[in-house]
Structures are given as C-alpha cells and as structure tokens.
Amino acid sequence: MESCLYKMKDRMDKQDTRIQGAEDRICNLDDGANKMEKHLVRMENRLCMVVAKNVDLEARGRQNNIRILGIA
C-alpha cells in the first residue's frame, strides 16, 4: 500500500515539474509577444513618418518642375 502511495507521489511530483515548466514557457512567450507588439507599434510609427516625408518630398519636387513657355 505504501509503495503505491510513493508511486503516486512520484507521479504527482513529475506532473508538478512539467506544469511548472509549461507555465515558465508560457510566461516567456507572453513577454516576448509583448516586446514584439511594442516593437511593431514603433515600426508602424516610423513607417508613417517615412511615408509623410516621402509625400512631402514628392510635392516639393513637383513645385520645382514648373515651366514657363512663351517668354523670349
């Protein structure tokens, strides 16, 4: 009877170890996902700034392309 209890305790200890390992991995993945989300937001902001600069530069370039015809 006692050997049966020891076996069950051993199995429960192994399960506890596996569960703790799984919880640790989940926490690490969650932390990584949060970091990636913050990085993605920063990159989206930078992309918006680059697009705005590109639009501005194209508009300024068009302003310099004015031709005046008929002046002699």
Secondary structure, 3 states (H helix, E strand, C coil): CHHHHHHHHHHHHHHHHHHHHHHHHHHHHHHHHHHHHHHHHHHHHHHHHHHHHHHHHHHHHHHCCCCCCCCC
